Amino acid sequence: MEKRTTRVAWDVIIVGAGPAGLSAALILGRACRKVLVCDTGTPRSWAAKEMHAFLTRGGIAPAGFCRLARRDLRRYRNVGWCGGEVTRAAREPGGAFRVTIGKRRRARCRKLLIATGVFDQLPRIDGIEALYGSSVFQCPYCDGWEMRDAPVAVYGKRRRGFEMARAMTAWTRDIVLCTDGPSGYSRADRNHLQRNRIELIEERIARLEGRRGSLQAVVFRNGRAVPREALFFDTPAHAQSRLAESVGCRFARHGGVQCGKYEATSVPGVFVAGNIIRDVQLSIVAAAEGARAAFGVNRALTREDFDRRATGTWRIEHPPVQDEGMQRRRGTHG
């Protein structure tokens, strides 16, 4: 980051440059706001070969999508960039935020938009990393179409596996559910799986076999090999950053940041967007959440400035956050 950016009082600092952060930067840039985008360059989609379910961008590499977005943003000289991790953000007495980037770089802003995303936790299965992003996937809405009517395996513990297997019936009827140990399913659960022709295998998995990124078989410890062309898994994801937690944001029971209108958090001046909300986790939804958050940020800034010019007093404008019971629940796969 150039030294001059550390001395500017930015209107907004956006943490994270995935679809959510980039979308927010576009809206705020066009609203004539001084915006600093900070990014570590560690996207959730690091292994993905193509991006799907995003209008006009189907099949593009995620890195290519980000390059196009950044190219679009270059026309807005009020949008700055910084390659680094925001390690700390502290609210000052007047309501602004002092942000630490890396170990020593600092910047100040009036509003903070956190769009740092999550990382998927790969199942601990021998051979999975070589296949991840090519024939092993996390999201059926992103990659299910390419595997429609194919023989697929589903990996997930307890309810996660059951829910993913049920969701996959929209794309194929040739499903093997692998729980990698005792499933804990009730008799009713097993009956539902059986009537949907989903084979349940509770044997421990030894490895995945594949060639040149294509899954060929799931091999179990008892020696059985089940031919499959793809595996979809559902395991817990973890936040890439603890910034929202450190700044004092409240979290919902499902693990996402609790937010209200325009993605406003419980901390005045802090907004969130993207997968850290833990709602529907699609790139196009993340981009929409980034746009909503940017609208909320600009609305707050505009009202604050309008009132200050009219009354000479300074106040913080921030949308209310609903109670937990009114929050959106964690998005499932279907």
N, C-alpha and C positions, 0 to 999 in steps of 0.2 A: 504494500500500500504506500502511495506517495505521502510524503510528510504533510502536504497541504490538507489531506483528508482528515488528519487527526485534529486539525484546528477548526474545522467547520462544525457549527451547531446544525446537525442534520434535522430535518423534520421527522424523518423515519429511518430507522435502521432495520433492515430485513435480514434475518438470520436463516440462511438456507436458500439455495438457488435451484430447487427442483421445480416442477410445474406450479406448485403453490406460490413459492417465492417469486418466480419469474413473472407469473400472472399479476401478482400484487405490484411488482415493480413497474409493470407496464401501465396499470391503472393510475398509480401514484405519480409516475413520470409524466403522464399526460395531464394530470391535475396540477402540474407545475410545482410539485413538491421536490425538495432536495432529499434524495434517497441514497442510502448507502446499502449495497447488498454484500453480505459476507457469506462465504461458502468454503467448506473444507474440501469439496471435490470427492465426497464419498457417498454417492447416491444409492438408494435402496436397489435400484435397477442395475447394479454394477455387472451382473452376469447376463442380463437380458440381451438377446440379439436383435429383437425387434420390439417396437411399441405397437400395441393394438388398442382397439376400443376408444380411439381418439379421432374425432372427425377430421378429415383431410390429411391425417398423419399416420394412417395405418401402414405398418411395415417399416417405418423409419427406425433407425437405431436410436436408443435414448440419448446417446451422446450427440447425435446429429440433430435431434430435436432441440437440445439445449443450445447448440451452436446457432441454430436458426433464431431461437428466442433472443439470445444475446445480441445477434446481429440486428434484430428489430429494435432492441433497446439502445443501440449506439446512437441513434438519432436524437436521443434525449440527453443533452449534456448535463442535466440536473440529476442524472442517475450515475452514481459512482460504484466501483467494484473493489472488493478486497478479498484476496485469497487467504483465508485464515479462520481459525476457530474462535468464536466468541466464548470466552471462558467465564465471563462474569458480567452481570449487569446489576447496577445498584440505583435505586430511585433516590434522587436528591430531594431536599426539603421543598423546593419549588415545584416538584412534579416531573422534572426532566430526568433522563437516565444517563448515567455514565457507564459506558460499555468498555470492557477490556477485551482486546483482540490478541490472541496469543498470550505472551507473558507480559509485554510492556506497552504495546500500542493501545491508545485510548481514543475514544470518540464520544461525543455527546449527542443526544437526540431527544425529541419531544415525545415520540411514540416508538414502541418496540413491537415488531411483528415477528413472531417465532414460527418458522416453517422448516424445522430441522429434520422432520421425518423419522422413520424407524428403520431398523435392520431386522431382517428375517433370521430366525435361528434355524439353521439347517439341521435336519435330523442327523444323529450320529450313526451314519451308515457308511460302511466302506464302499468307495466308488462313487459317492453322490456328487462330489465337487466337480468331477470331470463332465458330468451330465447336466448340472444345474444351469438353467437358462436355455438349454437345447431340447431336452426331453424330460427334465424334472422341473416342475413349476409350482408356484405358490398360489396363483390366482386363476381360477377357471374362466372368469370373465375376460381376462387378458389373453389366455392361451387355449381355452377350451375349444374354440372353433377349429383351430388347426388340428386338434386331436379328436374331432367328432367321429363317432362310430368306431373308434379304435379301441383295442384292448388296453385299459389303463389300470394302474394300481393307485390306491389312495392310502396315504400314510397319516395316521393321527391317533393320539391317545384318547381313550374314552369318548366324551361327547364331541371333541374336535374331529375325530375320525368319522363318527357317525354323521355329523353335519356335513362334512366335506363329501362323503359318499352319497348322501342324499342330494346335495347340490349337483354332483357330476351326472346324475341321471338325466339332466337337461341336455347333455352333450353325447352321452353314450350309454348303452345298456350292458356293456361288457366291462364290469367293474369288479375288482378284487380289493377288499378292504383289509389292510395290514395294520394291526394294532401293536405289533412288535412286543408281544407279551399279553397277559390276560386283559381282556377288554373291559370287564366289569359290566357288560350289557345285561339288561334284564331280559326275561323271556319274551316280553313284548317287542323290545328292540330287535332281538334276533329274528323274531317272526317277521317283522317289517322288512328287515334286510333280505330274508329268504324269499318273501313274496315279490320283492323287487329284483330277484335273481342276482343279488350281490353276495359273492362268496366272502365269508369272514375267515381270515387266517390269523390265529393268535400266536403262532409259532414265532420265535425270535428270528430276526433277519440277519443273515450273515453278510450279504453284500449285494450290490447292484452290478450287473454285467451289461456292458455296452461297448459300442465301437464308434469312434469318431463322433462322439456327442449323442449318439442314438441309443436309448435304452433297449436292451434285448430281453433281459429277464431279471426277476427278483429271486434271489437265491436265499433259502432259509437254512437255519442251522441243522435241521434234520436231513439236509441234502436235497430237498425238493426245489426245483427251479420252475417258476411260473413265467412263461413268456408274456411280456408286456411291452408296449411301445412308448408309454409315458407314465410318469408318476406325479401325482398332485399331493402336496402335503399341507397340513395345517398344524403349525407349532407356534408357541408364543413368540411375538416380536418384541424387541426392546427399543426404547428411545435412543436415538443417536446422541442426544445431548440432554443434560440435566438442567439446562438453563431455565426452563419454565418452572421447575421445582425450586431452584435456587432463588428465583426472583419472587417466589411466594404464591404462585398460581395454585388454585385448588384442583384436585383431580377427582374424576368420577370413579365409581366402583369398578367400571370396566377397564380402568387404567389410562383412559384418555384425559386430556386437559379439559376441565369443565369450562364451558363457554356459553355465551348467550347470543344476543342479537349482534349480527355482523362479526361473529367469531371473537367477541370481546371476552376477556378472561375476568377472573375475580380481582385482578390487580389493575387499578386505574392506569390507563395508558398502554397496557399490554394486550396484544391481540395474537391469535394463533390461526394457523391454516395447515391443511394437509393431513397426513396420516397420524400425526400426534394427537389429533382429535379422536381417532379410533372410530370413525363412522364408516361410510362406504369407502373402501380403499381402492379407488381407481384414479389414474392420472388425471382424467378429465374432471373428476369430482374435486381433486386437490386444486386444480387450476381454478375451478369455480369458487372454492372456498377462499383461495387467495384473492380473487376479485372481490368477493363479499367483504373480506377483512379490509382490503384496501379502501373500499367504499366507506366502511365504518371509520377507518383512520382519518381519511380526508374530511369526512363529515364532522368528526370531532374537532379536528384542527381548524376547519372553517368557522365553526360555531364559537370556538374559543377566541379566535382573532376578531370575529365580528363583535362579540360582547366586549372584548377588551377595548376596541376602538370606540364603542358606544358609551361605555361606562367608566373606562379607565381602571377597571379591576380585572384581576386574572383568576380564572377558575378552570378546573379540569373537567372536561366533558367526557363522559364514558357511559356506554350503554349498560343497562342492568344485566346481571347474570341470574338466570333462573335457578331455582332450587334443584337439587339432584333428581328429585322425582319427576321433574319436567324435562330433564335432559334427553337428548337423543341417545338411544342405546347403541351399543357396539354393533357395527355392521357385520352381518354374517355373509356367508357365501351363497345363501339361497335357501 
